[in-house]
Amino acid sequence: MHHVEVSPLLQGLVVLLLLAAAVQAVRVTWGKGRLVLLTLALVCVMANPGRARHVREIQRAAPEADTRLVHGVTYHDFLVVSAATIQGRLVSLGGFNRVLVGSISCATLPPR
């Protein structure tokens, strides 16, 4: 089974890519386009699910998971999107008030 390690370097690169895309979009759009882009960014920030929502969706997707592992969820907030990892493995992604849980079962993670 494949997994993604979310390192601080990867987190920084994701934030830089999102910022670069936003800056380029602002430079290209004019007038009302900037207002629409700013409104969309504000909606993304306001609708970003929090840690509790990620934990709840992980528990719903893998009810057999050891509660120790679920309490070990690390929440990563990228302002417009969010992610949750358990022991460095990407488990869920969130955005627009939705959380997508990957196919990895928390029970298959190595014990702490």
N, CA and C atoms as an extended XYZ file, in Angstrom:
336
Properties=species:S:1:pos:R:3:atomname:S:1:resname:S:1:resid:I:1 pbc="F F F"
N         0.834       -1.168        0.000 N   MET     1
C         0.000        0.000        0.000 CA  MET     1
C         0.886        1.242        0.000 C   MET     1
N         0.539        2.255       -0.784 N   HIS     2
C         1.322        3.473       -0.882 CA  HIS     2
C         0.857        4.484        0.152 C   HIS     2
N         1.769        5.282        0.596 N   HIS     3
C         1.420        6.367        1.502 CA  HIS     3
C         2.266        7.584        1.178 C   HIS     3
N         1.833        8.726        1.647 N   VAL     4
C         2.518        9.988        1.392 CA  VAL     4
C         3.039       10.519        2.715 C   VAL     4
N         4.321       10.808        2.760 N   GLU     5
C         4.910       11.416        3.937 CA  GLU     5
C         4.726       12.926        3.829 C   GLU     5
N         4.123       13.542        4.817 N   VAL     6
C         3.923       14.992        4.818 CA  VAL     6
C         5.008       15.606        5.686 C   VAL     6
N         6.083       16.023        5.053 N   SER     7
C         7.198       16.622        5.778 CA  SER     7
C         7.025       18.139        5.806 C   SER     7
N         7.745       18.817        6.675 N   PRO     8
C         7.666       20.286        6.681 CA  PRO     8
C         8.048       20.898        5.330 C   PRO     8
N         8.975       20.272        4.627 N   LEU     9
C         9.360       20.773        3.309 CA  LEU     9
C         8.182       20.664        2.335 C   LEU     9
N         7.488       19.534        2.353 N   LEU    10
C         6.325       19.357        1.488 CA  LEU    10
C         5.225       20.348        1.844 C   LEU    10
N         5.011       20.572        3.119 N   GLN    11
C         4.014       21.557        3.551 CA  GLN    11
C         4.371       22.941        3.023 C   GLN    11
N         5.619       23.316        3.144 N   GLY    12
C         6.059       24.624        2.658 CA  GLY    12
C         5.903       24.768        1.159 C   GLY    12
N         6.226       23.702        0.421 N   LEU    13
C         6.076       23.748       -1.033 CA  LEU    13
C         4.614       23.886       -1.454 C   LEU    13
N         3.721       23.199       -0.758 N   VAL    14
C         2.293       23.307       -1.071 CA  VAL    14
C         1.814       24.732       -0.836 C   VAL    14
N         2.203       25.323        0.269 N   VAL    15
C         1.798       26.699        0.569 CA  VAL    15
C         2.368       27.658       -0.473 C   VAL    15
N         3.638       27.487       -0.855 N   LEU    16
C         4.238       28.360       -1.865 CA  LEU    16
C         3.548       28.218       -3.221 C   LEU    16
N         3.207       26.991       -3.606 N   LEU    17
C         2.496       26.788       -4.872 CA  LEU    17
C         1.123       27.440       -4.853 C   LEU    17
N         0.408       27.305       -3.740 N   LEU    18
C        -0.906       27.951       -3.636 CA  LEU    18
C        -0.781       29.465       -3.692 C   LEU    18
N         0.214       30.019       -3.006 N   LEU    19
C         0.418       31.467       -3.037 CA  LEU    19
C         0.821       31.959       -4.426 C   LEU    19
N         1.691       31.211       -5.101 N   ALA    20
C         2.113       31.603       -6.444 CA  ALA    20
C         0.936       31.585       -7.413 C   ALA    20
N         0.086       30.570       -7.296 N   ALA    21
C        -1.095       30.497       -8.161 CA  ALA    21
C        -2.046       31.652       -7.876 C   ALA    21
N        -2.222       31.993       -6.610 N   ALA    22
C        -3.110       33.104       -6.254 CA  ALA    22
C        -2.558       34.433       -6.753 C   ALA    22
N        -1.257       34.655       -6.606 N   VAL    23
C        -0.649       35.899       -7.069 CA  VAL    23
C        -0.779       36.018       -8.585 C   VAL    23
N        -0.526       34.945       -9.294 N   GLN    24
C        -0.647       34.971      -10.754 CA  GLN    24
C        -2.086       35.237      -11.178 C   GLN    24
N        -3.037       34.633      -10.493 N   ALA    25
C        -4.446       34.859      -10.828 CA  ALA    25
C        -4.837       36.306      -10.587 C   ALA    25
N        -4.330       36.911       -9.517 N   VAL    26
C        -4.625       38.321       -9.234 CA  VAL    26
C        -3.998       39.214      -10.303 C   VAL    26
N        -2.797       38.884      -10.748 N   ARG    27
C        -2.131       39.689      -11.773 CA  ARG    27
C        -2.870       39.615      -13.101 C   ARG    27
N        -3.445       38.474      -13.426 N   VAL    28
C        -4.120       38.277      -14.713 CA  VAL    28
C        -5.506       38.910      -14.720 C   VAL    28
N        -6.222       38.769      -13.623 N   THR    29
C        -7.589       39.289      -13.580 CA  THR    29
C        -7.586       40.777      -13.279 C   THR    29
N        -8.645       41.441      -13.681 N   TRP    30
C        -8.787       42.874      -13.453 CA  TRP    30
C       -10.147       43.140      -12.844 C   TRP    30
N       -10.265       44.193      -12.061 N   GLY    31
C       -11.534       44.681      -11.543 CA  GLY    31
C       -12.365       43.638      -10.827 C   GLY    31
N       -13.474       43.240      -11.433 N   LYS    32
C       -14.391       42.291      -10.810 CA  LYS    32
C       -13.758       40.912      -10.646 C   LYS    32
N       -12.837       40.572      -11.515 N   GLY    33
C       -12.160       39.290      -11.404 CA  GLY    33
C       -11.403       39.162      -10.099 C   GLY    33
N       -10.777       40.245       -9.680 N   ARG    34
C       -10.058       40.238       -8.401 CA  ARG    34
C       -11.019       40.079       -7.235 C   ARG    34
N       -12.162       40.733       -7.326 N   LEU    35
C       -13.162       40.612       -6.274 CA  LEU    35
C       -13.685       39.186       -6.187 C   LEU    35
N       -13.931       38.567       -7.336 N   VAL    36
C       -14.401       37.177       -7.356 CA  VAL    36
C       -13.340       36.254       -6.775 C   VAL    36
N       -12.081       36.458       -7.136 N   LEU    37
C       -10.989       35.628       -6.622 CA  LEU    37
C       -10.829       35.799       -5.115 C   LEU    37
N       -10.915       37.021       -4.642 N   LEU    38
C       -10.816       37.279       -3.207 CA  LEU    38
C       -11.982       36.637       -2.454 C   LEU    38
N       -13.172       36.733       -3.021 N   THR    39
C       -14.348       36.107       -2.404 CA  THR    39
C       -14.192       34.594       -2.359 C   THR    39
N       -13.704       33.991       -3.448 N   LEU    40
C       -13.491       32.545       -3.478 CA  LEU    40
C       -12.459       32.120       -2.433 C   LEU    40
N       -11.375       32.875       -2.303 N   ALA    41
C       -10.352       32.555       -1.300 CA  ALA    41
C       -10.930       32.666        0.110 C   ALA    41
N       -11.737       33.676        0.351 N   LEU    42
C       -12.352       33.848        1.667 CA  LEU    42
C       -13.304       32.701        1.987 C   LEU    42
N       -14.075       32.264        0.988 N   VAL    43
C       -14.981       31.123        1.185 CA  VAL    43
C       -14.175       29.868        1.490 C   VAL    43
N       -13.061       29.666        0.787 N   CYS    44
C       -12.216       28.486        1.037 CA  CYS    44
C       -11.672       28.501        2.463 C   CYS    44
N       -11.232       29.652        2.926 N   VAL    45
C       -10.690       29.752        4.287 CA  VAL    45
C       -11.785       29.486        5.311 C   VAL    45
N       -12.969       30.056        5.102 N   MET    46
C       -14.065       29.892        6.060 CA  MET    46
C       -14.618       28.463        6.066 C   MET    46
N       -14.566       27.772        4.918 N   ALA    47
C       -15.146       26.432        4.813 CA  ALA    47
C       -14.105       25.330        4.990 C   ALA    47
N       -12.917       25.660        5.464 N   ASN    48
C       -11.875       24.659        5.680 CA  ASN    48
C       -12.208       23.853        6.937 C   ASN    48
N       -12.388       22.522        6.809 N   PRO    49
C       -12.746       21.726        7.985 CA  PRO    49
C       -11.606       21.665        8.998 C   PRO    49
N       -11.974       21.608       10.256 N   GLY    50
C       -10.995       21.571       11.330 CA  GLY    50
C       -10.568       20.166       11.703 C   GLY    50
N        -9.727       20.078       12.723 N   ARG    51
C        -9.185       18.792       13.171 CA  ARG    51
C       -10.292       17.851       13.615 C   ARG    51
N       -11.269       18.355       14.361 N   ALA    52
C       -12.344       17.494       14.867 CA  ALA    52
C       -13.116       16.849       13.724 C   ALA    52
N       -13.341       17.582       12.659 N   ARG    53
C       -14.065       17.029       11.509 CA  ARG    53
C       -13.251       15.926       10.838 C   ARG    53
N       -11.939       16.122       10.717 N   HIS    54
C       -11.070       15.091       10.136 CA  HIS    54
C       -11.112       13.822       10.993 C   HIS    54
N       -10.981       13.979       12.316 N   VAL    55
C       -10.984       12.820       13.210 CA  VAL    55
C       -12.313       12.078       13.111 C   VAL    55
N       -13.409       12.802       13.081 N   ARG    56
C       -14.734       12.177       12.995 CA  ARG    56
C       -14.887       11.376       11.696 C   ARG    56
N       -14.417       11.932       10.581 N   GLU    57
C       -14.526       11.228        9.300 CA  GLU    57
C       -13.581       10.019        9.234 C   GLU    57
N       -12.414       10.113        9.857 N   ILE    58
C       -11.498        8.969        9.902 CA  ILE    58
C       -12.115        7.842       10.727 C   ILE    58
N       -12.719        8.185       11.865 N   GLN    59
C       -13.376        7.170       12.690 CA  GLN    59
C       -14.543        6.530       11.953 C   GLN    59
N       -15.272        7.319       11.190 N   ARG    60
C       -16.402        6.786       10.431 CA  ARG    60
C       -15.920        5.847        9.318 C   ARG    60
N       -14.797        6.182        8.679 N   ALA    61
C       -14.279        5.371        7.585 CA  ALA    61
C       -13.606        4.092        8.071 C   ALA    61
N       -13.010        4.123        9.259 N   ALA    62
C       -12.291        2.960        9.794 CA  ALA    62
C       -12.692        2.737       11.244 C   ALA    62
N       -13.896        2.207       11.479 N   PRO    63
C       -14.345        2.036       12.867 CA  PRO    63
C       -13.511        1.026       13.652 C   PRO    63
N       -12.788        0.157       12.958 N   GLU    64
C       -11.976       -0.844       13.650 CA  GLU    64
C       -10.642       -0.273       14.124 C   GLU    64
N       -10.386        0.981       13.826 N   ALA    65
C        -9.102        1.596       14.171 CA  ALA    65
C        -8.923        1.673       15.682 C   ALA    65
N        -7.698        1.463       16.089 N   ASP    66
C        -7.334        1.589       17.494 CA  ASP    66
C        -7.483        3.053       17.900 C   ASP    66
N        -8.109        3.310       19.019 N   THR    67
C        -8.340        4.694       19.448 CA  THR    67
C        -7.030        5.432       19.702 C   THR    67
N        -5.964        4.706       20.038 N   ARG    68
C        -4.654        5.336       20.205 CA  ARG    68
C        -4.210        6.017       18.913 C   ARG    68
N        -4.428        5.321       17.790 N   LEU    69
C        -4.018        5.879       16.507 CA  LEU    69
C        -4.852        7.092       16.129 C   LEU    69
N        -6.145        7.032       16.409 N   VAL    70
C        -7.011        8.158       16.068 CA  VAL    70
C        -6.641        9.380       16.902 C   VAL    70
N        -6.219        9.167       18.145 N   HIS    71
C        -5.787       10.297       18.965 CA  HIS    71
C        -4.441       10.831       18.498 C   HIS    71
N        -3.733       10.063       17.688 N   GLY    72
C        -2.446       10.503       17.159 CA  GLY    72
C        -2.553       11.251       15.845 C   GLY    72
N        -3.734       11.697       15.483 N   VAL    73
C        -3.929       12.424       14.234 CA  VAL    73
C        -3.229       13.777       14.322 C   VAL    73
N        -2.435       14.069       13.304 N   THR    74
C        -1.786       15.366       13.197 CA  THR    74
C        -2.511       16.166       12.124 C   THR    74
N        -2.963       17.347       12.498 N   TYR    75
C        -3.751       18.195       11.601 CA  TYR    75
C        -2.840       19.219       10.935 C   TYR    75
N        -2.966       19.371        9.623 N   HIS    76
C        -2.179       20.331        8.855 CA  HIS    76
C        -3.148       21.308        8.193 C   HIS    76
N        -3.037       22.578        8.538 N   ASP    77
C        -3.921       23.597        7.995 CA  ASP    77
C        -3.161       24.426        6.966 C   ASP    77
N        -3.607       24.367        5.711 N   PHE    78
C        -2.997       25.137        4.633 CA  PHE    78
C        -3.887       26.318        4.233 C   PHE    78
N        -4.710       26.805        5.144 N   LEU    79
C        -5.653       27.908        4.985 CA  LEU    79
C        -6.821       27.558        4.064 C   LEU    79
N        -6.570       27.238        2.800 N   VAL    80
C        -7.685       26.948        1.893 CA  VAL    80
C        -8.006       25.461        1.818 C   VAL    80
N        -7.064       24.619        2.183 N   VAL    81
C        -7.272       23.169        2.277 CA  VAL    81
C        -6.614       22.686        3.566 C   VAL    81
N        -6.972       21.482        3.992 N   SER    82
C        -6.371       20.914        5.194 CA  SER    82
C        -6.098       19.437        4.964 C   SER    82
N        -5.248       18.884        5.799 N   ALA    83
C        -4.894       17.473        5.698 CA  ALA    83
C        -4.714       16.913        7.099 C   ALA    83
N        -4.875       15.604        7.216 N   ALA    84
C        -4.627       14.921        8.483 CA  ALA    84
C        -3.721       13.733        8.216 C   ALA    84
N        -2.746       13.555        9.084 N   THR    85
C        -1.836       12.427        8.966 CA  THR    85
C        -1.823       11.661       10.273 C   THR    85
N        -1.503       10.378       10.167 N   ILE    86
C        -1.278        9.538       11.332 CA  ILE    86
C         0.081        8.899       11.120 C   ILE    86
N         0.987        9.175       12.026 N   GLN    87
C         2.359        8.674       11.967 CA  GLN    87
C         3.005        9.000       10.612 C   GLN    87
N         2.767       10.206       10.107 N   GLY    88
C         3.386       10.655        8.872 CA  GLY    88
C         2.700       10.202        7.600 C   GLY    88
N         1.651        9.411        7.710 N   ARG    89
C         0.929        8.944        6.522 CA  ARG    89
C        -0.306        9.798        6.304 C   ARG    89
N        -0.453       10.288        5.076 N   LEU    90
C        -1.607       11.101        4.736 CA  LEU    90
C        -2.861       10.235        4.792 C   LEU    90
N        -3.837       10.634        5.605 N   VAL    91
C        -5.053        9.854        5.794 CA  VAL    91
C        -6.266       10.568        5.211 C   VAL    91
N        -6.321       11.912        5.333 N   SER    92
C        -7.484       12.624        4.816 CA  SER    92
C        -7.110       14.013        4.320 C   SER    92
N        -7.911       14.487        3.360 N   LEU    93
C        -7.786       15.833        2.819 CA  LEU    93
C        -9.112       16.544        2.993 C   LEU    93
N        -9.077       17.823        3.266 N   GLY    94
C       -10.312       18.566        3.463 CA  GLY    94
C       -10.307       19.892        2.741 C   GLY    94
N       -11.497       20.288        2.312 N   GLY    95
C       -11.680       21.575        1.663 CA  GLY    95
C       -13.149       21.778        1.357 C   GLY    95
N       -13.587       23.008        1.281 N   PHE    96
C       -14.991       23.331        1.012 CA  PHE    96
C       -15.933       22.585        1.951 C   PHE    96
N       -15.550       22.488        3.216 N   ASN    97
C       -16.335       21.837        4.261 CA  ASN    97
C       -16.571       20.347        3.998 C   ASN    97
N       -15.693       19.725        3.242 N   ARG    98
C       -15.751       18.289        2.959 CA  ARG    98
C       -14.424       17.665        3.374 C   ARG    98
N       -14.488       16.402        3.819 N   VAL    99
C       -13.279       15.663        4.171 CA  VAL    99
C       -13.270       14.367        3.385 C   VAL    99
N       -12.192       14.127        2.662 N   LEU   100
C       -12.018       12.896        1.902 CA  LEU   100
C       -11.007       12.025        2.631 C   LEU   100
N       -11.430       10.822        2.995 N   VAL   101
C       -10.554        9.890        3.705 CA  VAL   101
C       -10.035        8.883        2.700 C   VAL   101
N        -8.731        8.645        2.733 N   GLY   102
C        -8.107        7.715        1.800 CA  GLY   102
C        -8.484        6.268        2.077 C   GLY   102
N        -8.033        5.382        1.209 N   SER   103
C        -8.379        3.970        1.338 CA  SER   103
C        -7.522        3.239        2.357 C   SER   103
N        -6.529        3.906        2.926 N   ILE   104
C        -5.675        3.255        3.909 CA  ILE   104
C        -6.459        3.063        5.198 C   ILE   104
N        -6.386        1.880        5.734 N   SER   105
C        -7.051        1.585        7.006 CA  SER   105
C        -6.113        1.951        8.141 C   SER   105
N        -6.634        2.621        9.122 N   CYS   106
C        -5.806        3.012       10.277 CA  CYS   106
C        -5.277        1.778       11.006 C   CYS   106
N        -5.980        0.678       10.891 N   ALA   107
C        -5.559       -0.543       11.581 CA  ALA   107
C        -4.285       -1.115       10.964 C   ALA   107
N        -3.955       -0.754        9.720 N   THR   108
C        -2.765       -1.294        9.070 CA  THR   108
C        -1.512       -0.494        9.416 C   THR   108
N        -1.675        0.600       10.116 N   LEU   109
C        -0.509        1.386       10.515 CA  LEU   109
C         0.276        0.655       11.585 C   LEU   109
N         1.591        0.788       11.568 N   PRO   110
C         2.388        0.111       12.589 CA  PRO   110
C         2.096        0.678       13.966 C   PRO   110
N         2.184       -0.149       14.997 N   PRO   111
C         1.933        0.353       16.365 CA  PRO   111
C         3.007        1.346       16.773 C   PRO   111
N         2.650        2.219       17.687 N   ARG   112
C         3.592        3.231       18.185 CA  ARG   112
C         4.599        2.607       19.112 C   ARG   112
